[in-house]
């Protein structure tokens, strides 16, 4: 799938089923995250690949759809490495979601519900206290054909030269 098709098809998929993710696909997804830009190229983001069913069930306390997959990728950032760590982890996350879409997998960006019990999830994954466990990406096969949520028309979000100037 080419880039612009992946962008137009990328959707949050919460109804997933387990799927075997070949090592080659997993490496491409992880490499997409690694190649995301980072402020001053500090690269403060690391990835945890989780396949252990018990660990996945523990993470499912953050969001139930995690329980339905056999692979989760967690993203961890080091705030001491960069003042832009939050933007950096967001860029890596979106790159990985686009890669998953291009490869035919479904996923959803899980953050808020993960953060409500961040310390518990950090213990589960062995993440040091000084790091932030910000995102979990369950990887699976969509149960239904995912549709991207309705987006505002381009003409409504673009301003020319100054805010409020429309064509």
N, C-alpha and C positions, 0 to 999 in steps of 0.2 A: 504494500500500500504506500503510495507517495505521501509526502508530508501534509499537504493541504487537505487531502482526503482524511487522513488521520485526525487532523484538527477539527474538521467538520463532523466527524463521527464520534469523537471522544465524549463519553457520557459516564456519569456516575452509576455504577451497576452494583446494586445491593443484593440481588438475587443471583447467587453464584452456585456453581457445583464444582466439585474437585476435578482437576484435570492434571494430567502429567505434563509438566513443563520441562522439555528437554534442556540439558545443560547449555546448549548453544543459544536457545532463546533466553534463558535466565541470564547468561553472560551479556547478551545484547541489551537487555533491560537494565542491568546493573551498570553497564558501560554508558548507556544514555544518561543515567543519573550522574555518573562520575564526570561526564563531559559538560555538564551544566556550568554556566559561568558562576564565578564567586567573586565577591568584592576583594579587590587587590590580589586575586588568585590565591587566597588563603586556604581554600578547600577545607572548610571546617566540618564537612558532612561525611559520615560513615554509614554503612548499610549493614543490617543484620538479616541474614536469610534464615527463615524459620520454617522447618519442615516437621519438627517433632509434634505429633498430635496432641500431647498433653500441654505443651507450651502454647500451641494454637488455641486450645480450649481456654487456657488462662487469659489469653489476649481477647478472647471473645466476650469477656466481661465488659470490654470497652464498647463493643458493638456486635450484635448477634451474628451478623453476616460473616464475620471472621470464622465462626464455627463451621461453616459450610465449605471451606477450602482446604487444600493440602499444602499451600505455600503462602507465606506472608513475608513481606519485606518491610522491616522497620527502618526509619531514618533517624539518626542521632546526630546532634550538632554540638560543637564545642564553642560556647559563647566567648571563651577567653581567647580564641584564635582570631575572631573577627567581630567587629561591631555590626557587620552585615549578615550575621549567621542566619537570621530568620528569613531574609530574602534569598540567601543561598540555598537553604533547605527547601524553600518553595520552588525555586528554579529546578532543583534536582528532582523534586516530586513530580512536577509537570512533565519534565522530560521523560521520566519513567512511565507515567500514565500514557503519554503519547506513544511510546515504544510498545507498551502492552496492547494498545488499540491497534497499532500497525501490525502486530503479530497475531491478532485475533483473540486476545484475552480480555476479560472484563475485570474491573477493579473500581474502588472508590477511595477517595482521599479521606482517611479517618484521622482526625486531629482533636477536635473539641472533647469528644467522649473519652479519648485516650488520655488527655491531659487532666481530666477530673480525678484520675487515680494514677497519675504519672509515677509517683514513687513506688507503688505496687508493681506496675508494669516494668519499671526499671529493675527492681529486684528480680522479677521473673526472668528478665533477659540479661542480668549481670551488668547492667549499664552503670558506670561510676557516677557518684553523686554530682560531680561537677559538670556532667554532660546533660543535655536535654534530649529526651525521647519525645519527639514531636509528631511523628507521622507513622501510621501503619497502613500498608497497602496489601490487602488480600488479593491474591491472584487466582482467578478461576475462569471457568467457562460461563458465559451469561446463560441464565435459564431461559430468558426471553430475548428477543432482538432489542438491544439497547437503542434508545432514541435520545439524541441530545436535547436537553431542555430548551424551550423557546428562548431565543435571544432577542434583545432589542434590535430594531433595524439599524444598519450601519449609519444611515443618514441621521439617526437620533443620537448617536454617540460621538460623531465627528464634528469638531468645530474648526473653522479655518481662520488662522492668524490670531484670533481672540475668542475667548469663551463667548458663546452665544451667536457667533457668525456661522450661519448655515448656508449651504448652497441650495 
